[in-house]
Amino acid sequence: MSPSEEAQLPTPHTPELAARLRQLRAEHGLSLSQLARATGISSSFLSLIEQAQSDITIGRLVRLAEFYDVELGDLVNGPPTTPSDHVRILRTAPDHMLRSPTEGVDVYDLTCGARWALVPALSTFRPGGSIEINDEHEHERMIYILEGTFELGFPGEGPTRLRSGEGAAFHSAGRYRITNVGKGQGRVLGVRVHPEPQQNRTVDPSRRPREHGITDS
């Protein structure tokens, strides 16, 4: 585990997150070592997370959510609820927020646990805040800059600068990074599209992260 991870203080969601991660691993019949091999996150660090003894970055949470085919909000709030109406009010509810002090980012699950084909999230970035996402599955994604100046970067490509009032739509499969390069706080609205119904997917424990040979502590 890196010094930056050791310095993180657990968020209020840590006990719930630990319980949910233990539940998901048990449901899929995986050992810590199997999960570590499949995600590139060390078994010792996964053990600390499942015991609520350490915090975890949003980037690594996304990797686990992708592996289990769930959303970030599901990791904190349990299985999704089915929308009861054709209109859903989107809210930045405090109990549906994930905070990552190391990355300098707070992410709100705007659907508050409901499952829709469109999954919107509102992220607040402190100056220099940055998230690297590693998508196991290909998704259509959109980001729109509500406040600040950001760079969107993909491996092997120069970064694309986006300012307030601008956005980008793209197919994500693999790694990309979003960074607040402005001097003040930045806010980003992100929307992800589910490519297929979640219940039709299966988890393959032999899957490996795309950064071959790299293991996170």
C-alpha positions as a Markdown table, in Angstrom:
| # | Residue | x | y | z |
|---|---|---|---|---|
| 1 | Met | 0.0 | 0.0 | 0.0 |
| 2 | Ser | 1.4 | 3.4 | -1.0 |
| 3 | Pro | 1.9 | 6.2 | 1.6 |
| 4 | Ser | -0.9 | 8.2 | 0.1 |
| 5 | Glu | -3.3 | 5.4 | 0.7 |
| 6 | Glu | -2.1 | 4.9 | 4.2 |
| 7 | Ala | -2.8 | 8.6 | 4.9 |
| 8 | Gln | -6.4 | 8.4 | 3.8 |
| 9 | Leu | -9.0 | 8.6 | 6.5 |
| 10 | Pro | -12.0 | 6.2 | 6.1 |
| 11 | Thr | -15.2 | 7.9 | 4.8 |
| 12 | Pro | -18.6 | 7.4 | 6.6 |
| 13 | His | -19.3 | 4.8 | 3.9 |
| 14 | Thr | -16.4 | 2.5 | 4.8 |
| 15 | Pro | -18.3 | -0.1 | 6.9 |
| 16 | Glu | -21.1 | -0.4 | 4.4 |
| 17 | Leu | -18.6 | -0.5 | 1.5 |
| 18 | Ala | -16.6 | -3.2 | 3.3 |
| 19 | Ala | -19.7 | -5.3 | 3.9 |
| 20 | Arg | -20.8 | -5.0 | 0.3 |
| 21 | Leu | -17.4 | -5.9 | -1.1 |
| 22 | Arg | -17.3 | -9.0 | 1.1 |
| 23 | Gln | -20.8 | -9.9 | 0.0 |
| 24 | Leu | -20.0 | -9.6 | -3.7 |
| 25 | Arg | -16.8 | -11.6 | -3.5 |
| 26 | Ala | -18.7 | -14.4 | -1.6 |
| 27 | Glu | -21.5 | -14.4 | -4.2 |
| 28 | His | -19.0 | -15.0 | -6.9 |
| 29 | Gly | -17.1 | -17.6 | -5.0 |
| 30 | Leu | -13.7 | -15.8 | -5.2 |
| 31 | Ser | -10.8 | -15.8 | -2.9 |
| 32 | Leu | -8.8 | -12.7 | -2.2 |
| 33 | Ser | -6.0 | -14.0 | -4.3 |
| 34 | Gln | -8.3 | -14.7 | -7.3 |
| 35 | Leu | -9.8 | -11.3 | -7.0 |
| 36 | Ala | -6.4 | -9.7 | -6.8 |
| 37 | Arg | -5.2 | -11.5 | -10.0 |
| 38 | Ala | -8.3 | -10.5 | -11.9 |
| 39 | Thr | -8.3 | -6.8 | -10.9 |
| 40 | Gly | -4.6 | -6.0 | -10.4 |
| 41 | Ile | -5.3 | -4.8 | -6.8 |
| 42 | Ser | -3.2 | -6.6 | -4.2 |
| 43 | Ser | -4.9 | -9.1 | -1.9 |
| 44 | Ser | -3.4 | -7.4 | 1.2 |
| 45 | Phe | -5.0 | -4.1 | 0.2 |
| 46 | Leu | -8.3 | -5.8 | -0.7 |
| 47 | Ser | -8.3 | -7.5 | 2.7 |
| 48 | Leu | -7.9 | -4.1 | 4.4 |
| 49 | Ile | -10.8 | -2.6 | 2.4 |
| 50 | Glu | -13.1 | -5.6 | 3.2 |
| 51 | Gln | -12.2 | -5.2 | 6.9 |
| 52 | Ala | -13.0 | -1.4 | 6.8 |
| 53 | Gln | -9.4 | -0.7 | 7.8 |
| 54 | Ser | -8.5 | 1.5 | 4.9 |
| 55 | Asp | -10.0 | 3.8 | 2.3 |
| 56 | Ile | -9.9 | 3.3 | -1.4 |
| 57 | Thr | -9.7 | 5.7 | -4.4 |
| 58 | Ile | -12.6 | 6.1 | -6.7 |
| 59 | Gly | -10.5 | 4.9 | -9.6 |
| 60 | Arg | -10.0 | 1.5 | -7.9 |
| 61 | Leu | -13.6 | 1.4 | -6.8 |
| 62 | Val | -14.6 | 1.8 | -10.5 |
| 63 | Arg | -12.3 | -1.1 | -11.3 |
| 64 | Leu | -14.0 | -3.3 | -8.7 |
| 65 | Ala | -17.5 | -2.1 | -9.9 |
| 66 | Glu | -16.6 | -3.0 | -13.5 |
| 67 | Phe | -15.3 | -6.4 | -12.5 |
| 68 | Tyr | -18.6 | -7.2 | -10.6 |
| 69 | Asp | -20.7 | -5.5 | -13.2 |
| 70 | Val | -22.3 | -3.1 | -10.7 |
| 71 | Glu | -22.4 | 0.7 | -10.3 |
| 72 | Leu | -20.3 | 2.7 | -7.8 |
| 73 | Gly | -23.5 | 3.5 | -5.9 |
| 74 | Asp | -24.3 | -0.2 | -5.6 |
| 75 | Leu | -21.0 | -0.8 | -3.7 |
| 76 | Val | -22.1 | 1.7 | -1.0 |
| 77 | Asn | -25.8 | 1.3 | -1.0 |
| 78 | Gly | -26.4 | -2.3 | -1.9 |
| 79 | Pro | -28.4 | -3.7 | -4.8 |
| 80 | Pro | -30.1 | -1.2 | -7.0 |
| 81 | Thr | -33.8 | -0.4 | -6.7 |
| 82 | Thr | -36.2 | -0.6 | -9.6 |
| 83 | Pro | -37.5 | 2.8 | -10.7 |
| 84 | Ser | -41.2 | 3.0 | -9.8 |
| 85 | Asp | -42.1 | 5.9 | -12.1 |
| 86 | His | -41.3 | 7.0 | -15.6 |
| 87 | Val | -39.7 | 10.2 | -14.2 |
| 88 | Arg | -37.0 | 10.1 | -11.6 |
| 89 | Ile | -35.8 | 13.3 | -9.7 |
| 90 | Leu | -32.0 | 13.5 | -9.6 |
| 91 | Arg | -30.5 | 14.7 | -6.3 |
| 92 | Thr | -27.1 | 15.1 | -4.8 |
| 93 | Ala | -28.0 | 13.2 | -1.6 |
| 94 | Pro | -25.2 | 13.2 | 0.9 |
| 95 | Asp | -25.7 | 9.5 | 1.6 |
| 96 | His | -25.1 | 8.7 | -2.1 |
| 97 | Met | -21.8 | 10.5 | -2.3 |
| 98 | Leu | -18.3 | 8.9 | -2.5 |
| 99 | Arg | -15.4 | 10.9 | -1.4 |
| 100 | Ser | -11.7 | 10.3 | -2.3 |
| 101 | Pro | -9.3 | 12.7 | -0.5 |
| 102 | Thr | -6.3 | 11.3 | -2.3 |
| 103 | Glu | -7.8 | 11.9 | -5.8 |
| 104 | Gly | -9.4 | 15.2 | -4.7 |
| 105 | Val | -12.8 | 14.2 | -6.0 |
| 106 | Asp | -16.3 | 13.7 | -4.6 |
| 107 | Val | -18.8 | 11.8 | -6.7 |
| 108 | Tyr | -22.6 | 11.8 | -6.3 |
| 109 | Asp | -24.8 | 9.0 | -7.6 |
| 110 | Leu | -27.6 | 11.2 | -8.9 |
| 111 | Thr | -30.1 | 8.3 | -9.3 |
| 112 | Cys | -29.7 | 7.5 | -5.6 |
| 113 | Gly | -29.5 | 3.8 | -6.2 |
| 114 | Ala | -32.1 | 3.3 | -8.9 |
| 115 | Arg | -31.1 | 1.4 | -12.0 |
| 116 | Trp | -31.6 | 3.1 | -15.3 |
| 117 | Ala | -30.0 | 2.5 | -18.7 |
| 118 | Leu | -28.5 | 6.0 | -18.2 |
| 119 | Val | -26.3 | 6.4 | -15.1 |
| 120 | Pro | -25.7 | 10.1 | -14.3 |
| 121 | Ala | -23.1 | 11.2 | -11.7 |
| 122 | Leu | -22.0 | 14.7 | -10.6 |
| 123 | Ser | -18.3 | 15.0 | -9.6 |
| 124 | Thr | -16.7 | 17.8 | -7.7 |
| 125 | Phe | -12.9 | 18.2 | -8.3 |
| 126 | Arg | -10.6 | 20.2 | -6.1 |
| 127 | Pro | -7.8 | 22.0 | -7.9 |
| 128 | Gly | -5.5 | 19.3 | -9.3 |
| 129 | Gly | -8.1 | 16.6 | -8.6 |
| 130 | Ser | -7.8 | 13.7 | -11.0 |
| 131 | Ile | -9.5 | 10.3 | -11.6 |
| 132 | Glu | -8.1 | 7.5 | -13.8 |
| 133 | Ile | -10.9 | 5.1 | -15.0 |
| 134 | Asn | -10.2 | 1.7 | -16.3 |
| 135 | Asp | -13.3 | 0.3 | -18.0 |
| 136 | Glu | -13.4 | -3.5 | -18.4 |
| 137 | His | -16.5 | -3.2 | -20.6 |
| 138 | Glu | -17.1 | -0.8 | -23.4 |
| 139 | His | -19.6 | 1.9 | -22.5 |
| 140 | Glu | -20.9 | 5.0 | -24.2 |
| 141 | Arg | -20.0 | 7.9 | -21.9 |
| 142 | Met | -20.5 | 11.7 | -21.9 |
| 143 | Ile | -18.9 | 14.3 | -19.7 |
| 144 | Tyr | -20.0 | 18.0 | -19.6 |
| 145 | Ile | -18.0 | 20.6 | -17.7 |
| 146 | Leu | -20.3 | 22.7 | -15.5 |
| 147 | Glu | -17.5 | 24.6 | -13.8 |
| 148 | Gly | -13.7 | 24.9 | -14.3 |
| 149 | Thr | -11.1 | 23.7 | -16.9 |
| 150 | Phe | -10.4 | 20.0 | -17.4 |
| 151 | Glu | -8.2 | 17.7 | -19.5 |
| 152 | Leu | -9.5 | 14.4 | -20.8 |
| 153 | Gly | -6.7 | 12.0 | -21.6 |
| 154 | Phe | -6.3 | 8.6 | -23.2 |
| 155 | Pro | -3.2 | 6.5 | -23.4 |
| 156 | Gly | -1.0 | 7.4 | -26.4 |
| 157 | Glu | -3.0 | 10.5 | -27.2 |
| 158 | Gly | -2.5 | 14.1 | -26.2 |
| 159 | Pro | -5.0 | 15.5 | -23.7 |
| 160 | Thr | -8.2 | 17.2 | -24.8 |
| 161 | Arg | -8.9 | 20.5 | -22.9 |
| 162 | Leu | -12.5 | 21.1 | -22.0 |
| 163 | Arg | -13.8 | 24.3 | -20.4 |
| 164 | Ser | -17.0 | 25.3 | -18.7 |
| 165 | Gly | -19.9 | 24.8 | -21.2 |
| 166 | Glu | -18.0 | 22.2 | -23.2 |
| 167 | Gly | -18.2 | 18.4 | -23.1 |
| 168 | Ala | -17.2 | 15.2 | -24.8 |
| 169 | Ala | -18.9 | 12.0 | -25.8 |
| 170 | Phe | -16.9 | 8.8 | -26.3 |
| 171 | His | -16.8 | 5.0 | -26.2 |
| 172 | Ser | -14.7 | 3.9 | -23.2 |
| 173 | Ala | -12.9 | 0.6 | -23.1 |
| 174 | Gly | -9.6 | 0.7 | -21.2 |
| 175 | Arg | -8.0 | 3.6 | -19.4 |
| 176 | Tyr | -8.7 | 7.3 | -19.5 |
| 177 | Arg | -8.1 | 10.2 | -17.1 |
| 178 | Ile | -10.1 | 13.3 | -16.2 |
| 179 | Thr | -8.1 | 16.1 | -14.4 |
| 180 | Asn | -9.0 | 19.5 | -13.1 |
| 181 | Val | -6.3 | 21.7 | -14.5 |
| 182 | Gly | -7.9 | 25.0 | -13.4 |
| 183 | Lys | -7.0 | 27.1 | -10.3 |
| 184 | Gly | -10.4 | 26.6 | -8.6 |
| 185 | Gln | -13.0 | 23.9 | -7.9 |
| 186 | Gly | -14.4 | 22.2 | -10.9 |
| 187 | Arg | -17.7 | 20.3 | -11.5 |
| 188 | Val | -18.4 | 17.6 | -14.1 |
| 189 | Leu | -21.7 | 16.0 | -15.1 |
| 190 | Gly | -21.0 | 12.5 | -16.3 |
| 191 | Val | -23.4 | 10.0 | -17.9 |
| 192 | Arg | -22.7 | 6.4 | -18.7 |
| 193 | Val | -24.9 | 4.1 | -20.8 |
| 194 | His | -25.4 | 0.4 | -19.9 |
| 195 | Pro | -24.6 | -1.6 | -23.1 |
| 196 | Glu | -26.9 | -4.5 | -22.0 |
| 197 | Pro | -29.1 | -5.6 | -19.1 |
| 198 | Gln | -27.0 | -6.2 | -16.0 |
| 199 | Gln | -28.7 | -9.5 | -15.2 |
| 200 | Asn | -27.5 | -11.1 | -18.5 |
| 201 | Arg | -23.9 | -10.7 | -17.6 |
| 202 | Thr | -21.6 | -13.2 | -15.9 |
| 203 | Val | -18.4 | -12.5 | -14.0 |
| 204 | Asp | -15.3 | -14.3 | -15.3 |
| 205 | Pro | -12.7 | -14.6 | -12.4 |
| 206 | Ser | -9.9 | -15.1 | -15.0 |
| 207 | Arg | -10.2 | -11.6 | -16.4 |
| 208 | Arg | -7.2 | -9.4 | -16.0 |
| 209 | Pro | -6.7 | -5.7 | -16.0 |
| 210 | Arg | -5.5 | -4.1 | -19.2 |
| 211 | Glu | -2.3 | -2.8 | -17.6 |
| 212 | His | -0.6 | -6.2 | -17.8 |
| 213 | Gly | 2.2 | -6.7 | -15.2 |
| 214 | Ile | 1.0 | -3.8 | -13.0 |
| 215 | Thr | -0.4 | -4.5 | -9.5 |
| 216 | Asp | -1.8 | -1.8 | -7.2 |
| 217 | Ser | -0.8 | -2.0 | -3.6 |
